Amino acid sequence: MRALHIFRLALAIAARLGLLTCLLALSGCSQGRAPSFMIMGSYFPAWLVGLAISIPLTVVIRQGLIRSGLDDALPVRLLVYVCLCVLLTLAFTYIFSPQ
């Protein structure tokens, strides 16, 4: 009997947390529109513009690391450069987002 009570209590807590999670997720949609840039009459998402800027910037940083000799010391180069590109994309989106 006690196990059934504990199960029902856990189920009630999980249901409340699930409802709270859904409500918090939906509150992000209340801003009205996604952050975007108008480029030549078309709206582009801010993350896409950030990605278009961060890929060439990552290539420039990679060339600088190759010239300085630090590229050879990187343990997992692909992961490092992918993470650098994601970091630059998120930083651009955060700093230059129109909202």
Stockholm file with secondary structure:
# STOCKHOLM 1.0

chainA/1-99         MRALHIFRLALAIAARLGLLTCLLALSGCSQGRAPSFMIMGSYFPAWLVGLAISIPLTVVIRQGLIRSGLDDALPVRLLVYVCLCVLLTLAFTYIFSPQ
#=GR chainA/1-99 SS CHHHHHHHHHHHHHHHHHHHHHHHHHHGGGGSSCCEEEETTEEEEHHHHHHHHHHHHHHHHHHHHHHHTCGGGCSSHHHHHHHHHHHHHHHHHHHHCCC
#=GC SS_cons        CHHHHHHHHHHHHHHHHHHHHHHHHHHGGGGSSCCEEEETTEEEEHHHHHHHHHHHHHHHHHHHHHHHTCGGGCSSHHHHHHHHHHHHHHHHHHHHCCC
//
